[in-house]
Amino acid sequence: NVKTVLNYGVSHGYLDKNRLAEFKGLKNPKKSKDSKYWTPREFKTVIESINEVYKGPQADRTYIKYMLTFGYLTGARKGEIRALRWIDIEMNESTGIIHFDHHINDKNELVIGRKNGDGYIFHMDAITLDLVKKIKAYFSSRAGFSETGYVFPSLTKEGFYQPIGDHTPTRWIENLARYNHLNNPTFHGLRTSNVCWLATEIGLTPYEVADRIGDTVEVVLRHYYSFFQENRKKVADKISGYNDTYLASLI
């Protein structure tokens, strides 16, 4: 409303400039029921359909599978994944860590830290470690590959020193969702899907999930609280199983 009033002032010559024009509007906080995601079963269906959806000779089906699976397993934001370079990854035969120290913002600029704060360290589990090794083997055989290049490089002739475009993985998600008659969670929905998997299938606490995805406990509890209902029930059952005759006698 204030912007509208100031625009009126500019159009009628009362003001030389609307100084609020560059500010973004306030966002309504998301609720967990509004979040779109894929369950582990749905994600498996999506991955298995890639060969059907992308049949053309130019379609890099392996690339699509690897990037979407990486997003699902790590829960990293798209900007963090796009900014990731091989020098940010340490691994050996049995262990490995990923340093998410940069992200690419909405203006396509490389920025230090994650979207809402400092960088964070991701300790790879066995499945993620195996995936990363396969991704490296897949790309290292291509001309122009470099350890200082991007993990998920551009699909154009610019190659390994240009990250994949912002809209490309978003279109992959959209096409695959439509083909499988599933909701379109957008690429960020892979992060929500990861939280769903960690909380409901593995049983991690909000504190463990927050540390895993490089976010705060407050954000995790606010955005994804419904995924932790089963854990909360287990807590209540555990307290119920504690036989405290003194407290029971007070009721």
N, C-alpha and C positions, 0 to 999 in steps of 0.2 A: 504493500500500500504506500509506503514511504517512497519507494522507487517511482511509483506512478505519479505521485504528487511532484517529485523533483523533475521527472520527465516533462510534465506540464510546464514547470517553470522554465526549463530549457527551451521548449518549443515556442514559448511566448516571450522569450528574450529576457526573462527575469534572472536567469542563471546562465553562466557560460558553460557549465558542465554538471552532469549528474555524478557526483562523486561516490555514490553507492552502486553505480552500474557494474563495477568490477567485482562486487561481493556476491558470493553464491547465497542462495536462499537456505533457510534452515531446513534440515531434514527431519522427518518424523522418525523416531527410533523404531527399529524393526522388532517385531515380536517373533518368537520361535515358530508360532503357528503360521506366520507369513513367509517363512523361509522355504525355499524350494530346494529339493535335494533328491538324490537317487539312493535307494537302499543298496546294499551289497549285491543282492540278486538282480536288481534293475541295472546296476552298473555292469555286471557280467553280461547281461543281455545286450547292452549298448556296445560293449567292446566286441562281442561276437558278431555284431551286425556291420562292422566297419567295412568288411570286404563286399558286402551287398550294396551298401550305400555309395561307396567310392570304387567304381569299377573301371574308370577310365585309365588309360596308360600313363597319364600324368599324375594320377593320384598317389601320393606317398602314404600308403595305408599303414606302414610300419611306424612312420613318424607320428601319425595321428594316434595310434594305439599307445605309443610310448609317452607322448606328452600328456594325454588325458589320464593315463594310469599314474604318471608321476604326480599330477595335480591331486588325484584321488588319494594316493598313499601319503603324501606329505601335508596336504591341506594348505599349501602355500598359496598366496595370492598370485593372480596372473602377472602383475607387475614385478613381483619378486622372482617368479619363474623366468620371465622374459629377460631379466637382468642377470641371471645366473651364468657364470663363466666356469670353465673347468678348473681354473686356479682357485675357485671358491670351494672345491670339493677335495677332501682328503679321504683316501680309502686304501685298504690292503685286502688280503684274501678274506678276512673274517669281520672286519669292522670298517666303519667310515662315518664321517661327519660332513655336513653341508653348512657352510657359512652364508646365511642369507643377510648380507651386509648392504645390499643395494636394492632399489626397485626403480621401475620406469613408470613415471607418473602419467596423468591424463594428457599432458602436453608432449608426451614422448621424450621426456628428459630423464637422463640417468641421475638418480638422487641417492645419496648415502643414507643408509638405514631403511627400516621397513616403513610402511605407509603411515603408521601411527606411533612411531618411536624408533628406538635403537634397533640395530640388527640383532639376530639371535642365531643360536647354534642348534642344528637338527641332527640328532644321533640316529643314523640309519638302522632300521631293523633288517633282518635277513632278506626279506622280500624286496624292500626298497633298494638295498645294496645290490642285489642281483639285477634289478631293473636298471640301475645306473650303469653297471658294468656292461649290460647289453646295449644301452644307448651309446656309450663311448665306443664300443666295438663297431657299432653300426655306422657311426659318423667318421671314425678315425681312418676308415679305408677310403674316404672320399678326398678328392683333390682339394687342397686349401685348408684342411683341418689343422687346427692349432690349439695348444693347451690354453692360450690366452683368449681363444674365441668363445662364443656363446654356446651353451649347452644345447639350446634350442634356437638354431640360427634361422636367418631369413630363407624363405623358399625361392627367392629370386637370385639373380646373378651376383648380388652383393655378398652372398655367402656367409662365412662363419664370423665375420666382424660386424654383422648387422643382426639384431635380434628378430625373431619372428614377428610379423605384424600384429598389432593389437586386436584387429577384428577377425583374423583368420581362425584362431581356436574357438572364438565365440560362434562363428558360423558352423564349425564342426559340431559343437554342442547342439545348436539349433536344428541342424539337418538330422542328426542322429536321434534327437528327441522326437522329431516329427515322424520319422520312419518307424520308430518303435511305439508310437502313440503314448509317449510319456510327457510329463511336464517338462518345460524347458527351464532348467535351473540357472542358465547362463554359466559362464566359466567359474564364477565365484561360487556357484552351487556345489562345485567339487569340494570346496573347503567345508561347506555345511555337511556334505555327504561324508567327508572324512570324520567330522565330529560325531555324526550319527554312528558311524562304524566304531570309533574309539569308545564311545560311551555305552552303546547298546550291545555291541557284539563282544568287545574286549572287556568292558566294565571299568574303564579308567575314571578317576574322579575329575571334577571340574578343574582342580588344581593341576593335575597331571596333563589334562587336555590343553589347558592354557599354556603351560610350559612347552608342550609339544608343537603347537601351532604358532608360537611367538605372539601371544596375545595376553591380555590381563584376565584374571579370574572374573572380575566384574563384567567384562564384555561377554565372556563365555556364558556366565550365568544369566545375563540379560537376554542374549540372543538365542541361546540353545538350551534353555532350562528344561524343555520338555524331554530332551534326550536323557536327562538324569533322574527322571521320576522313579525308575526301577531301583537305582542306587539309593534314592531316598527311602524307598519302601524297605530295602534291606536294612538301612540304619534303624528305622522304626521297629522292625522285627527283632533286630539285635538288642535294642533297648527293652523290648517286651520280654525277651528271653532272660533278661537279667532279673533274678529273683531278689528283690529288695523288700523284705517283709516290713521294714520300718516305714518306708514311703507308702506301701500299700495300706498300712494300718491308718494312715492319715486321711484316706479317702472314705 
